Amino acid sequence: METLTKSLIRLIKNKKNHQKNDFELEIHFFFDDSFDKTASGKVTNKWVNQYLEVLERVLPENSQENIGNQGELAETPYGGRIRLLVFGVEWTIHLKDSEKIKKGLRWTQVMYMNYVCHWKIKQEKDARIREENSFILAIDGDVDFRPVDFDLVLSRMLDSSEIAACCSQIEPTGSGPMVWFQHFEYGIQHYSKLFSEKFLGSVLCTSHCFCILRMSALKPVLKDYAKEASDGRTKIMFDPEFEVWQKITAPAIGPLHVSGLP
């Protein structure tokens, strides 16, 4: 999470200084099962506390106020929320309480997709912000990226309104047998599967470790994705998370395409 936090701060600084694509940015972190029960009530668990320690270390290194001095803590229907501003960009940490909302990656995805599709865009007073030019960049917590990596996927989406989603190539870092195996595994996934699909017409499954999604393409299928599984068949279809379920719903997206970058 420290690596991702530093990557996002680089992106904010780059946007502020010389980003070629003009865009509005919000950053959201989601934690499942964020609370532990104690005799005095619920408290944030060790994973949330570890990330807050990361912020308290990283923000001052980047000339930002300590989170304790500028963070805003609020209770929400799903648990809690910590909100702060990092170089003028809203940075929100969502703390999910499993007693109030369903846990799991799929339900977290339903949360942030609904937030953008059904609330954020409607609240915007700027007429230029519409579903067609509003995007979600989904990133895993261990990803290290540079502003140019974000600019590549964003530029690909802006090139054509017919692109529903775009994912970039992820490469393992480090050394040793496990990393060698990961290079082999990722090579098959990106160089063989994804680009064969792209050559044939459209990528069927975007890797959500670094993937950008267009809201106008996502909105028509979001209602179905948010349905609760009623039997074994629908559970297998729905619960593997959006990137797998996307394969099943690809025909519903219509004439739009999914792209991959080398």
C-alpha positions in Angstrom: 0.0 0.0 0.0 2.9 2.4 0.6 4.1 1.8 -3.0 0.6 2.6 -4.4 0.3 5.7 -2.1 3.6 7.1 -3.4 2.5 6.3 -7.0 -0.8 8.2 -6.5 1.0 11.2 -5.0 3.3 11.3 -8.1 0.2 11.3 -10.2 -1.3 14.2 -8.3 1.9 16.2 -8.5 2.2 15.5 -12.2 -1.4 16.6 -12.8 -0.8 19.8 -10.9 2.4 20.6 -12.8 2.2 19.5 -16.4 -0.3 16.8 -17.1 -1.2 17.0 -20.8 -4.7 15.6 -20.3 -6.9 18.0 -18.3 -9.0 15.9 -15.8 -10.7 16.0 -12.4 -9.4 13.4 -10.0 -10.6 11.6 -6.8 -8.9 8.8 -4.9 -10.7 6.2 -3.0 -9.3 3.3 -0.8 -11.7 0.5 0.4 -11.1 -1.8 3.4 -13.2 -4.8 4.0 -13.9 -5.9 7.7 -12.3 -2.7 8.9 -13.3 -3.0 12.6 -12.5 -5.2 15.6 -14.9 -5.5 18.5 -13.6 -4.6 22.0 -15.1 -4.2 25.4 -15.5 -0.4 24.7 -16.9 -0.8 21.2 -15.6 -1.1 17.7 -12.1 0.0 16.7 -10.2 0.0 13.4 -8.3 -3.2 12.8 -4.6 -3.6 12.3 -4.8 -3.4 8.5 -6.5 0.0 8.6 -4.0 1.2 11.3 -1.1 0.0 9.2 -2.3 2.1 6.3 -2.8 5.1 8.5 0.8 4.8 9.7 1.9 4.7 6.0 0.0 7.9 5.3 1.5 9.6 8.4 4.9 8.7 7.2 4.5 9.4 3.4 2.5 12.6 3.5 5.0 14.7 5.5 7.7 13.4 3.2 5.8 15.1 0.4 5.2 18.4 2.2 1.7 17.5 3.2 0.1 17.9 6.6 -0.1 14.9 8.9 -3.3 13.0 8.6 -4.1 13.6 12.2 -4.1 17.4 11.6 -6.3 17.5 8.5 -8.2 14.3 8.2 -12.0 14.3 8.5 -13.6 11.3 10.1 -17.3 10.5 9.6 -19.7 7.6 10.3 -21.5 6.3 7.3 -24.3 3.7 6.6 -21.6 1.2 5.5 -19.2 1.8 8.4 -16.9 4.8 8.4 -14.9 7.2 6.2 -11.7 9.2 6.5 -11.4 12.1 4.1 -8.4 14.4 3.5 -7.0 16.6 0.8 -3.6 15.8 -0.8 -2.4 18.7 -2.9 -6.0 19.7 -3.4 -7.2 16.3 -4.4 -9.9 14.5 -2.4 -8.4 11.3 -0.8 -11.0 9.1 0.8 -10.5 5.9 2.9 -13.7 3.8 3.1 -14.0 1.6 6.2 -16.5 -1.2 5.5 -18.3 -2.8 8.5 -19.3 -6.4 7.6 -22.3 -6.1 10.0 -23.6 -3.2 7.9 -22.7 -4.1 4.3 -21.7 -7.2 2.4 -17.9 -7.9 2.4 -15.9 -9.0 -0.6 -14.4 -7.5 -3.7 -17.5 -7.7 -5.8 -19.5 -5.7 -3.3 -16.7 -3.1 -3.0 -16.8 -2.8 -6.8 -20.6 -2.3 -6.7 -20.1 0.4 -4.1 -17.6 2.5 -6.1 -19.3 1.9 -9.5 -22.6 3.0 -8.1 -21.0 6.0 -6.5 -19.7 7.3 -9.8 -22.6 6.2 -12.0 -25.5 7.1 -9.9 -24.3 9.9 -7.6 -21.1 11.6 -8.5 -21.9 12.4 -12.1 -25.4 13.7 -11.1 -23.9 16.0 -8.5 -21.5 17.6 -10.9 -22.4 21.1 -11.9 -19.9 21.1 -14.7 -21.8 20.2 -17.9 -18.6 18.8 -19.5 -18.5 15.9 -17.0 -20.7 13.2 -18.4 -20.8 9.4 -18.3 -19.0 9.3 -21.7 -15.9 11.0 -20.4 -16.0 9.8 -16.8 -13.8 6.8 -15.8 -12.8 4.6 -13.0 -9.2 3.5 -12.7 -9.1 0.3 -10.7 -5.7 -0.5 -9.1 -4.4 -3.3 -6.9 -2.8 -2.2 -3.6 0.7 -3.5 -4.6 1.0 -1.7 -8.0 3.8 0.8 -8.6 3.1 3.0 -11.6 4.3 6.4 -13.1 2.1 9.2 -14.3 2.9 8.3 -17.9 1.3 4.8 -17.3 -2.0 6.5 -16.4 -1.7 8.9 -19.3 -1.4 6.0 -21.7 -4.6 4.3 -20.7 -6.5 7.6 -20.4 -5.3 8.8 -23.8 -6.5 5.4 -25.3 -10.0 6.0 -23.8 -10.1 9.6 -25.1 -9.0 8.4 -28.6 -12.4 6.7 -29.2 -15.7 6.7 -27.5 -16.2 3.1 -28.6 -13.7 1.8 -26.1 -15.4 0.6 -23.0 -12.3 -0.3 -21.0 -8.5 -0.5 -21.3 -5.9 -2.3 -19.2 -2.2 -1.9 -19.2 0.6 -4.5 -18.9 1.7 -5.4 -15.3 5.3 -6.7 -14.8 6.5 -8.4 -11.6 9.5 -6.8 -9.8 12.2 -8.4 -7.8 14.2 -11.6 -8.4 14.2 -15.3 -7.7 12.2 -18.4 -8.8 8.8 -17.0 -7.9 9.4 -13.8 -10.0 10.6 -15.9 -12.9 7.4 -17.9 -12.7 5.3 -14.7 -12.5 7.1 -13.4 -15.7 6.2 -16.6 -17.5 2.6 -16.5 -16.2 2.1 -12.8 -17.0 3.7 -13.4 -20.4 1.0 -15.9 -21.3 -1.8 -13.7 -20.0 -0.7 -10.5 -21.7 1.3 -11.4 -24.8 -0.7 -14.5 -25.8 -4.3 -14.2 -24.5 -5.0 -10.5 -24.3 -3.4 -9.5 -27.6 -4.9 -12.5 -29.4 -8.3 -11.3 -28.2 -7.5 -7.7 -29.2 -6.4 -8.9 -32.7 -9.7 -10.8 -33.1 -11.8 -7.7 -32.2 -12.0 -7.1 -28.4 -10.4 -8.1 -25.2 -12.9 -10.2 -23.2 -11.4 -9.9 -19.7 -9.5 -6.8 -18.4 -7.0 -7.2 -15.7 -8.2 -5.0 -12.8 -4.8 -4.6 -11.3 -4.4 -1.5 -13.6 -7.6 -1.0 -15.6 -9.7 2.0 -16.7 -13.5 1.7 -17.2 -15.8 4.1 -19.0 -19.0 4.8 -17.1 -21.3 5.0 -20.0 -20.4 1.4 -20.9 -20.5 0.2 -17.3 -23.9 1.6 -16.3 -26.1 -0.7 -18.5 -24.7 -3.8 -16.9 -24.2 -2.6 -13.3 -27.7 -3.4 -12.1 -27.2 -7.1 -13.1 -23.7 -7.2 -11.5 -25.2 -5.9 -8.2 -27.7 -8.8 -8.0 -27.3 -11.3 -5.2 -26.5 -14.8 -6.2 -29.5 -17.0 -5.8 -28.0 -20.4 -6.6 -24.7 -22.1 -7.4 -24.8 -21.2 -11.1 -25.3 -17.5 -10.5 -22.8 -17.5 -7.7 -20.1 -18.9 -10.0 -21.1 -16.2 -12.6 -21.2 -13.2 -10.3 -18.8 -13.7 -7.4 -15.4 -14.1 -9.2 -15.4 -10.2 -9.5 -16.0 -7.9 -12.4 -13.1 -8.8 -14.6 -14.3 -12.4 -14.9 -18.0 -11.5 -15.0 -17.2 -9.1 -17.8 -16.6 -12.0 -20.1 -20.2 -13.2 -19.6 -21.7 -9.7 -20.1 -19.6 -8.7 -23.0 -22.4 -9.0 -25.5 -24.5 -6.6 -23.4 -22.0 -3.9 -23.8 -23.0 -3.8 -27.5 -20.7 -2.3 -30.1 -18.1 -1.1 -27.6 -14.6 -2.6 -27.4 -12.2 -3.5 -24.6 -8.5 -2.7 -25.2 -5.2 -3.8 -23.9 -1.8 -1.9 -24.0 1.6 -3.5 -24.5 
